[in-house]
Amino acid sequence: MDLNTFAEVPVELQTLFLDPGIIATDDLDADANEITAHMRAGTCMTCQATLGSSTVLIVNKKGIGAAYCGGACLQDMAVLGWLQEETSDIVDRVQFRGGHTDDAEK
């Protein structure tokens, strides 16, 4: 890992990119790999801004799982995920009903 990619990140966080490092992406699907590619390039996974002094990392025992330029982008990514799930659930409900509502049965 080239730490020059993370030169704007506070030194205390830079060491995390070396140990434990970024979580391996072998098990991720194409969409997840595309998002995490931003982190590996030293940019925010939400807005693609360069990671800097307000960087927020999501870390577990396997390593860094996510990197955001700040708390707002972390929150926005969580909301985007929730909205996508809600949208999918709504579409599923509509398809399940198949156009049959209570009013249509009268």
SEBAGU-172297 format. One record per residue: y, x, z of N, C-alpha, C in turn; residue number from 1. Coordinates in Angstrom, 1 decimal, m for minus. Atoms other than C-alpha are relative to their C-alpha. Layout:
<pts>
[pt [Y,X,Z],[Y,X,Z],[Y,X,Z],NUM]
...
</pts>
This chain:
<pts>
[pt [m1.2,0.9,0.0],[0.0,0.0,0.0],[1.2,0.9,0.0],1]
[pt [m1.3,m0.7,0.1],[3.4,1.4,m1.0],[1.0,m0.6,0.8],2]
[pt [m1.0,0.5,m0.9],[5.8,0.9,1.8],[1.4,m0.1,m0.6],3]
[pt [m1.3,0.2,0.7],[8.7,1.3,m0.6],[0.2,m1.4,m0.4],4]
[pt [0.0,1.4,0.4],[7.9,m2.2,m1.7],[0.6,m0.8,1.1],5]
[pt [m0.4,0.7,m1.1],[8.8,m3.3,1.8],[1.2,0.7,0.8],6]
[pt [m1.0,m0.8,m0.6],[11.8,m1.0,2.4],[1.1,m0.8,0.8],7]
[pt [m1.0,0.8,m0.7],[14.1,m3.8,3.5],[m0.5,m0.7,1.2],8]
[pt [0.6,0.7,m1.2],[11.7,m5.2,6.1],[0.1,0.9,1.2],9]
[pt [m0.1,m0.8,m1.2],[12.2,m4.0,9.7],[m1.2,0.9,0.2],10]
[pt [1.1,m1.0,m0.1],[10.1,m0.9,10.5],[m1.1,m0.5,0.9],11]
[pt [1.0,0.6,m0.9],[8.3,m2.8,13.3],[m1.0,m0.9,m0.8],12]
[pt [0.9,0.9,0.8],[6.9,m5.2,10.6],[m0.6,0.8,m1.1],13]
[pt [0.5,m0.8,1.1],[6.4,m2.5,7.9],[m1.4,0.5,0.4],14]
[pt [1.3,m0.5,m0.5],[3.5,m1.1,10.0],[m1.1,m1.0,m0.2],15]
[pt [1.0,1.0,0.2],[1.7,m4.4,9.7],[m0.6,0.0,m1.4],16]
[pt [0.4,0.0,1.3],[1.5,m4.0,6.0],[m1.1,1.1,m0.2],17]
[pt [1.0,m1.1,0.0],[m0.6,m0.8,6.6],[m1.2,m0.4,0.8],18]
[pt [1.1,0.3,m0.9],[m2.7,m2.0,9.5],[0.4,m1.3,0.8],19]
[pt [1.2,0.3,0.7],[m4.1,m4.7,9.4],[0.1,m0.1,m1.5],20]
[pt [m0.1,0.2,1.4],[m2.7,m5.1,5.9],[0.0,m1.4,m0.4],21]
[pt [0.0,1.4,0.6],[m2.6,m8.1,3.6],[m1.4,m0.4,m0.1],22]
[pt [1.3,0.6,0.1],[m5.6,m10.4,3.7],[m0.5,0.1,m1.4],23]
[pt [0.6,m0.1,1.4],[m7.9,m9.8,0.7],[0.0,m1.4,m0.7],24]
[pt [m0.2,1.3,0.8],[m7.4,m12.4,m2.0],[m1.2,m0.4,m0.8],25]
[pt [1.2,0.2,0.8],[m10.9,m12.3,m3.4],[m0.5,m1.5,0.0],26]
[pt [0.5,1.4,m0.2],[m11.8,m15.8,m2.0],[1.0,m1.1,m0.4],27]
[pt [m1.0,1.0,0.3],[m8.6,m17.5,m3.1],[m0.1,m0.5,m1.4],28]
[pt [0.0,0.5,1.4],[m8.2,m19.8,m6.1],[1.2,0.5,m0.7],29]
[pt [m1.0,m0.6,0.8],[m5.8,m19.0,m8.9],[1.4,m0.4,0.5],30]
[pt [m1.3,0.5,m0.5],[m2.9,m21.1,m7.5],[0.4,0.8,1.3],31]
[pt [m0.2,m0.7,m1.2],[m3.2,m19.4,m4.1],[0.3,1.5,m0.3],32]
[pt [m0.3,m1.3,0.4],[m3.4,m16.0,m5.7],[1.3,0.2,m0.6],33]
[pt [m1.4,m0.1,0.6],[m0.2,m16.6,m7.7],[1.0,0.0,1.1],34]
[pt [m0.9,0.1,m1.0],[1.6,m17.5,m4.5],[0.0,1.3,0.9],35]
[pt [0.1,m1.2,m0.8],[0.3,m14.5,m2.5],[0.4,1.3,m0.8],36]
[pt [m0.4,m1.1,0.8],[1.1,m12.2,m5.4],[1.5,0.4,0.3],37]
[pt [m1.4,m0.2,m0.3],[4.8,m12.6,m4.4],[0.0,0.9,1.3],38]
[pt [0.0,m0.8,m1.2],[4.0,m11.3,m0.9],[m0.4,1.4,m0.2],39]
[pt [0.5,m1.4,0.3],[2.1,m8.3,m2.3],[1.1,0.8,m0.7],40]
[pt [m1.1,m0.6,0.7],[5.2,m7.6,m4.4],[1.2,0.2,0.8],41]
[pt [m1.1,m0.2,m0.9],[7.4,m7.6,m1.4],[1.1,m1.1,m0.1],42]
[pt [m0.9,1.1,0.1],[9.0,m11.0,m2.1],[m0.5,m1.2,0.8],43]
[pt [0.3,1.2,m0.7],[9.1,m14.3,m0.3],[m1.0,m0.9,m0.8],44]
[pt [1.0,0.8,0.6],[6.2,m16.6,m1.0],[0.6,m1.4,m0.4],45]
[pt [m0.6,1.3,0.3],[8.6,m19.6,m1.3],[1.1,0.2,m1.1],46]
[pt [m1.1,m0.2,0.9],[11.8,m18.4,m3.0],[0.0,1.2,m0.8],47]
[pt [0.1,m1.3,0.7],[10.8,m15.0,m4.3],[1.1,1.0,0.3],48]
[pt [m1.0,m0.9,m0.4],[13.7,m13.3,m2.6],[m0.6,1.2,0.6],49]
[pt [0.5,m1.2,m0.6],[13.2,m9.7,m1.5],[m0.2,m0.2,1.5],50]
[pt [0.2,0.1,m1.4],[11.7,m9.6,2.0],[1.0,1.0,0.7],51]
[pt [m1.0,m0.9,m0.7],[14.3,m8.2,4.4],[0.0,m0.1,1.5],52]
[pt [m0.1,m0.1,m1.4],[15.6,m8.2,7.9],[m0.4,m1.2,0.7],53]
[pt [0.5,1.2,m0.6],[14.7,m11.8,8.6],[m1.4,m0.4,m0.3],54]
[pt [1.3,0.3,0.4],[11.2,m11.6,7.3],[m0.9,m0.6,1.1],55]
[pt [1.0,0.7,m0.9],[8.6,m13.9,8.9],[m1.4,0.2,m0.6],56]
[pt [1.4,m0.3,0.4],[4.9,m12.9,8.7],[m0.9,m0.9,0.8],57]
[pt [1.1,0.8,m0.6],[1.9,m15.1,9.4],[m1.2,1.0,0.0],58]
[pt [1.0,m1.0,m0.1],[m0.7,m12.7,10.8],[m1.2,m0.5,0.9],59]
[pt [1.1,0.3,m0.9],[m4.2,m13.2,12.2],[m0.9,1.3,0.0],60]
[pt [0.8,m1.2,m0.2],[m7.1,m10.8,13.0],[m0.4,0.6,m1.3],61]
[pt [0.4,m0.5,1.3],[m7.9,m10.4,9.3],[1.2,0.7,m0.7],62]
[pt [m1.2,m0.6,0.6],[m4.3,m9.3,8.4],[1.1,m1.0,m0.3],63]
[pt [m1.2,0.8,0.4],[m1.1,m10.7,6.9],[m0.5,m1.1,m1.0],64]
[pt [0.4,1.1,0.9],[m1.7,m14.1,5.4],[1.1,m0.6,m0.8],65]
[pt [m1.1,0.5,0.7],[1.8,m15.0,4.4],[1.3,0.7,0.4],66]
[pt [m1.3,m0.7,m0.3],[5.3,m13.5,4.2],[1.1,m0.9,m0.6],67]
[pt [m1.1,0.8,0.4],[8.6,m15.4,4.0],[1.3,0.8,0.3],68]
[pt [m1.3,m0.7,m0.3],[12.2,m14.2,3.8],[0.7,m0.4,1.3],69]
[pt [m0.5,0.5,m1.2],[13.0,m16.3,6.8],[m0.6,m1.3,0.4],70]
[pt [0.6,1.2,m0.6],[12.2,m19.3,8.9],[0.2,m1.3,m0.9],71]
[pt [m0.2,1.2,0.9],[13.7,m21.8,6.4],[m1.0,m0.1,m1.1],72]
[pt [1.0,0.0,1.1],[11.3,m20.7,3.6],[m1.4,m0.3,0.6],73]
[pt [1.2,0.4,m0.6],[8.4,m20.9,6.0],[m0.1,m1.5,0.2],74]
[pt [0.0,1.4,m0.3],[9.3,m24.4,7.0],[m0.1,m0.8,m1.4],75]
[pt [0.1,0.7,1.3],[9.9,m25.4,3.3],[m1.4,0.1,m0.6],76]
[pt [1.4,m0.1,0.6],[6.5,m24.1,2.3],[m0.9,m1.0,0.7],77]
[pt [0.8,0.9,m0.8],[4.9,m26.1,5.1],[0.2,m1.5,m0.5],78]
[pt [m0.4,1.4,0.4],[6.8,m29.3,4.0],[m0.5,m0.2,m1.4],79]
[pt [0.5,0.2,1.4],[5.9,m28.7,0.3],[m1.5,m0.2,0.0],80]
[pt [1.4,0.3,m0.1],[2.2,m28.5,1.2],[m0.3,m1.4,0.5],81]
[pt [0.2,1.4,m0.6],[2.4,m31.7,3.3],[0.4,m1.0,m1.1],82]
[pt [m0.3,1.0,1.1],[4.2,m33.5,0.4],[m1.0,0.0,m1.1],83]
[pt [1.0,0.0,1.0],[1.6,m32.4,m2.0],[m1.3,m0.8,0.4],84]
[pt [1.2,0.7,m0.5],[m1.2,m33.7,0.2],[0.3,m1.5,0.1],85]
[pt [m0.4,1.4,0.0],[0.7,m37.0,0.7],[0.0,m0.6,m1.3],86]
[pt [0.0,0.5,1.4],[1.2,m37.4,m3.0],[m1.4,m0.2,m0.5],87]
[pt [1.4,0.2,0.4],[m2.4,m36.8,m3.6],[m0.7,m1.2,0.6],88]
[pt [0.6,1.1,m0.7],[m3.4,m39.3,m1.0],[0.5,m1.3,m0.6],89]
[pt [m0.5,1.2,0.6],[m1.1,m41.9,m2.5],[m0.6,m0.3,m1.3],90]
[pt [0.7,0.2,1.3],[m2.5,m41.4,m6.0],[m1.4,m0.4,0.2],91]
[pt [1.4,0.5,m0.3],[m6.0,m41.7,m4.6],[m0.1,m1.4,0.4],92]
[pt [0.0,1.4,m0.4],[m5.2,m45.0,m2.9],[0.3,m0.9,m1.1],93]
[pt [m0.3,0.9,1.2],[m3.6,m46.4,m6.1],[m1.2,m0.1,m0.9],94]
[pt [1.2,0.0,0.8],[m6.6,m45.3,m8.1],[m1.2,m0.8,0.6],95]
[pt [1.1,0.8,m0.6],[m9.0,m46.8,m5.6],[0.2,m1.5,m0.1],96]
[pt [m0.3,1.4,0.2],[m7.2,m50.1,m5.7],[m0.2,m0.5,m1.4],97]
[pt [0.2,0.3,1.4],[m7.4,m50.0,m9.5],[0.9,m1.1,m0.5],98]
[pt [m0.9,1.0,0.4],[m4.4,m52.2,m9.8],[m0.2,m1.3,0.7],99]
[pt [0.2,1.3,m0.7],[m5.8,m54.9,m7.5],[0.7,0.0,1.3],100]
[pt [m0.7,0.2,m1.3],[m3.4,m55.8,m4.8],[m0.2,m1.4,0.5],101]
[pt [0.2,1.3,m0.6],[m3.4,m58.8,m2.5],[0.6,m1.1,m0.9],102]
[pt [m0.7,0.9,0.9],[m0.9,m60.5,m4.8],[m0.8,m0.3,m1.3],103]
[pt [0.8,0.1,1.3],[m3.1,m59.9,m7.9],[m1.2,m1.0,0.2],104]
[pt [1.2,0.8,m0.2],[m6.0,m61.8,m6.3],[0.4,m1.5,0.1],105]
[pt [m0.4,1.4,m0.1],[m4.0,m65.1,m5.9],[0.0,m0.7,m1.2],106]
</pts>
